[in-house]
């Protein structure tokens, strides 16, 4: 892992850009992080290929880091500024056409989100290995927080170091991950925007029901896709505090 830039932000959080082979990422650590007192690590992913620099992700990451966590995000394969295959670009073009025409989109989503998840998981696990080797980072259970629920489900099943997860029911979850949800047993906080125009409410409720966790909490708020109340940031950190500190 090579750090390429570093900046101390107004809230005392240290923001560092890094590269790990072909993987670009960002790590935020609180001012309190030190080798003798490592900050718990939270992996934070945004939905279905959006960049790590997305303003909503950065705001969540900075808030969480200021609460005492090391927070990391990456552009996994096919995400953000990393190259996309011709098949991925074609699937995105097909999706945009279907949306404009008001046609069905589920099969198009299946055709590129499923493979995107499978390609992203190795990059995230490689990044996790490198992050936990850094002084002042980790040393205990790891959390996952982010809008890319399909990726979070796959990681929660494949990666035993992840001990708790916060998911946002705001993106398409492929059939394979809906089935895998039954294998997820870690504590969960699941956020649902009740009036999300692009994501059927009943599908989100069915997914929540499918999770195998004995401790799972659903927070539902009125409003559309980007209307999640700011207080959910605080509630999310309290959830992480219970399970990672």
C-alpha positions in Angstrom: 0.0 0.0 0.0 1.4 3.4 -1.0 0.0 6.7 0.3 0.0 9.4 -2.4 -1.4 12.3 -0.4 -2.3 13.4 3.1 -4.4 16.2 4.5 -5.4 17.1 8.1 -9.0 18.2 8.0 -10.7 20.8 10.2 -12.2 18.2 12.5 -8.7 16.7 13.1 -9.4 13.7 10.8 -6.4 12.7 8.7 -7.4 12.0 5.0 -5.0 9.9 2.9 -5.3 8.7 -0.6 -3.6 5.4 -1.4 -3.0 2.9 -4.1 -2.7 -0.8 -3.7 -1.6 -2.3 -7.0 -4.4 -1.1 -9.3 -6.8 -0.3 -6.5 -7.2 3.4 -5.6 -8.6 4.2 -2.2 -9.0 6.7 0.6 -8.4 6.2 4.3 -9.7 8.6 7.0 -8.4 8.2 10.6 -9.3 10.1 13.7 -6.8 12.3 15.5 -6.8 9.8 18.4 -5.6 6.9 16.2 -2.2 5.6 17.4 -0.3 2.3 17.4 -1.0 1.9 21.1 -4.7 2.8 20.6 -5.8 1.6 17.1 -9.1 2.9 15.7 -11.7 0.3 14.8 -11.9 -0.1 11.0 -15.1 0.5 9.0 -15.2 -0.4 5.3 -17.5 2.0 3.4 -18.8 1.4 -0.1 -21.1 3.4 -2.3 -23.7 1.9 -4.6 -23.1 -0.1 -7.7 -20.0 1.5 -9.1 -20.2 5.1 -8.0 -16.8 6.7 -7.3 -15.1 6.7 -3.9 -15.1 10.5 -4.1 -18.9 10.8 -4.2 -19.8 13.6 -1.8 -22.4 11.6 0.2 -19.9 8.8 0.8 -17.2 11.3 1.8 -19.5 13.1 4.2 -20.4 9.8 5.9 -16.8 8.7 6.1 -15.6 12.0 7.7 -18.4 12.0 10.2 -17.7 8.4 11.2 -13.9 9.0 11.4 -14.5 12.0 13.7 -16.4 9.6 16.0 -13.2 7.6 16.5 -13.2 5.1 13.5 -10.7 4.4 10.7 -12.8 4.5 7.6 -11.7 3.2 4.2 -13.2 3.1 0.7 -11.9 2.1 -2.7 -12.8 2.1 -6.3 -13.1 -1.6 -6.9 -12.9 -3.2 -10.4 -15.4 -1.6 -12.7 -16.2 1.2 -10.2 -15.5 4.9 -10.1 -12.6 5.9 -12.4 -11.4 2.3 -13.0 -11.8 0.8 -16.4 -15.1 -0.8 -17.3 -15.5 -3.7 -19.7 -17.5 -3.3 -23.0 -20.1 -5.6 -21.5 -20.5 -3.4 -18.4 -20.8 -0.3 -20.6 -23.4 -2.0 -22.8 -25.4 -3.0 -19.8 -25.4 0.5 -18.4 -26.5 1.9 -21.8 -29.3 -0.7 -22.0 -30.4 0.3 -18.5 -30.6 4.0 -19.4 -32.7 3.2 -22.5 -35.0 1.0 -20.5 -35.5 3.7 -17.9 -36.3 6.3 -20.5 -38.8 3.9 -22.1 -40.3 3.0 -18.8 -39.6 -0.7 -19.4 -38.4 -3.5 -17.0 -34.9 -3.2 -15.7 -34.4 -6.1 -13.3 -32.7 -8.4 -15.9 -30.4 -5.7 -17.0 -29.4 -5.0 -13.4 -28.7 -8.8 -13.0 -26.5 -8.7 -16.1 -24.0 -6.3 -14.7 -24.4 -5.8 -10.9 -24.0 -9.5 -10.2 -20.6 -9.8 -12.0 -19.6 -6.4 -10.5 -20.1 -7.7 -7.0 -18.0 -10.8 -7.7 -15.2 -8.8 -9.2 -15.3 -6.2 -6.3 -15.0 -8.7 -3.4 -11.4 -9.8 -4.0 -10.3 -6.1 -4.2 -12.1 -5.3 -0.9 -10.5 -8.3 0.8 -7.0 -7.5 -0.4 -7.6 -3.9 0.8 -8.7 -5.2 4.2 -5.6 -7.3 4.6 -3.4 -4.2 3.8 -5.4 -1.9 6.1 -5.2 -4.2 9.1 -1.4 -4.2 8.8 -1.2 -0.4 9.3 -0.2 1.0 12.7 -3.2 2.7 14.4 -5.8 0.8 12.3 -8.0 -2.1 13.4 -6.9 -4.5 16.0 -10.5 -5.8 16.6 -13.7 -6.5 14.7 -14.4 -4.8 11.4 -17.6 -3.0 10.3 -19.2 -2.5 6.9 -21.3 0.5 6.2 -22.6 1.6 2.8 -25.2 1.9 0.1 -23.9 -1.1 -1.8 -25.9 -3.7 0.0 -25.3 -6.5 -2.5 -21.5 -6.1 -2.0 -22.0 -6.0 1.8 -24.0 -9.2 1.8 -21.3 -11.0 -0.2 -18.6 -9.7 2.1 -20.5 -10.5 5.2 -20.7 -14.1 4.0 -17.2 -14.4 2.7 -15.2 -12.4 5.2 -15.3 -13.6 8.9 -13.5 -10.4 10.1 -16.6 -8.3 9.5 -18.6 -8.3 12.7 -21.4 -5.8 12.0 -22.9 -4.0 9.0 -25.1 -1.1 8.2 -26.9 -1.5 4.8 -29.0 1.0 2.8 -32.0 -0.5 0.9 -31.4 1.9 -2.0 -30.0 -0.3 -4.7 -30.7 -3.4 -6.7 -29.7 -6.6 -5.0 -29.2 -9.5 -7.4 -31.0 -12.8 -6.8 -27.8 -14.5 -5.7 -27.3 -12.0 -2.9 -30.9 -12.2 -1.9 -30.4 -15.9 -1.4 -27.1 -15.3 0.4 -28.9 -13.0 2.8 -30.1 -16.0 4.8 -26.4 -16.8 5.6 -25.8 -13.4 7.1 -25.8 -13.7 10.8 -23.9 -10.6 12.1 -25.8 -7.7 13.7 -27.4 -5.4 11.1 -28.8 -1.9 10.8 -30.9 -1.6 7.7 -32.0 1.8 6.4 -35.0 2.2 4.2 -36.4 5.3 2.4 -40.1 4.6 2.4 -40.8 6.5 -0.8 -37.6 5.5 -2.8 -38.8 6.0 -6.4 -36.4 3.4 -7.9 -36.4 0.6 -5.3 -39.7 -1.3 -4.5 -40.5 -1.1 -0.8 -41.7 -4.6 -0.6 -38.5 -6.0 -2.0 -36.5 -4.2 0.7 -38.8 -5.5 3.4 -38.5 -9.1 2.0 -34.7 -8.7 2.0 -34.8 -7.6 5.7 -36.9 -10.6 6.6 -34.5 -12.9 4.8 -31.4 -11.9 6.8 -30.4 -14.7 9.2 -29.2 -12.3 11.9 -30.7 -12.6 15.4 -30.0 -8.9 15.9 -31.3 -6.8 13.0 -32.9 -3.4 13.1 -34.9 -1.6 10.4 -35.0 2.2 10.3 -37.6 3.4 7.8 -37.9 7.1 7.0 -40.3 9.0 4.7 -38.7 10.5 1.6 -37.0 9.6 -1.6 -33.7 7.9 -2.5 -31.4 10.7 -1.3 -33.6 11.9 1.6 -32.1 9.9 4.5 -32.2 12.1 7.6 -28.9 13.3 8.9 -29.6 11.8 12.3 -29.2 8.4 10.8 -25.4 9.1 10.8 -25.5 9.4 14.5 -27.6 6.3 15.0 -25.3 4.4 12.6 -22.3 5.4 14.8 -24.1 4.3 17.9 -24.7 0.9 16.2 -21.0 0.6 15.4 -20.1 1.6 18.9 -22.1 -1.3 20.3 -20.4 -3.9 18.2 -16.9 -2.6 17.4 -15.7 -0.8 20.6 
